[in-house]
Amino acid sequence: MQQGILFVVSAPAGCGKGTILGQILKDEKYYYSVSATTRNPRPIDIEGVTYHFLSKTDFEKLIAENAFLEYAQYCDNYYGTLKAPIEENLSKGRHVIMEIEVQGAMQIRKLRPDARFIFIAPPSFETLRQRLEHRGTETPEVIEKRVSAAKKELEMKVYYDYCIVNDILDDAVADFKAVVRAEELKISRKA
Ligand code: 5GP
């Protein structure tokens, strides 16, 4: 059976990546990598579906056990990808989508030269701030932190293979599918 392709997707918070991925993941050829995190669940979060929510102590125990493919600290919380489900799904021929921030993505870049890196960008910082405010799940202080993290993250897009600007959702989803299709048709995927 042909191996699936590992897609690493990064986007500053509020870029609408959740909405794009929601459309993409309707297709069962994808497996969404559920990360572990120490951040507090938001109302829309579901344990084991959006994240595995862990205490700092439990997360650090898993770090010590070398259970993570990558992990990073982002806005005062740990986030990490557990190794086992990734390999299992790729070997079953499913494309794996890891939705992680840039530090983690750069770790994967070194570990997996066959992975493909997609950056999702907001049309502007003003749109980004509005989307975060509209979501209404973060305090103004956290929003400021995330907008400034986003500015730094945006500078990192040069390290990715593709950049999709999420202005009109349907266009962004079509662009994502076009990237996947092009990668499926590639003869060799080694970087
Ligand atoms: P949020 O708290 O908004 O769900 O996620 C904050 C950031 O953490 C986002 O940029 C998201 O992509 C990133 N993130 C989520 N899971 C992981 C992970 O497993 N590893 C890393 N490095 N970043 C993650």
Boltz pocket constraint, residues with backbone or C-beta under 6 A from the ligand:
constraints:
  - pocket:
      binder: B
      contacts: [[A, 9], [A, 10], [A, 11], [A, 12], [A, 13], [A, 35], [A, 36], [A, 39], [A, 70], [A, 71], [A, 72], [A, 74], [A, 79], [A, 80], [A, 81], [A, 99], [A, 100], [A, 101], [A, 102], [A, 103], [A, 104], [A, 105]]
      max_distance: 6.0
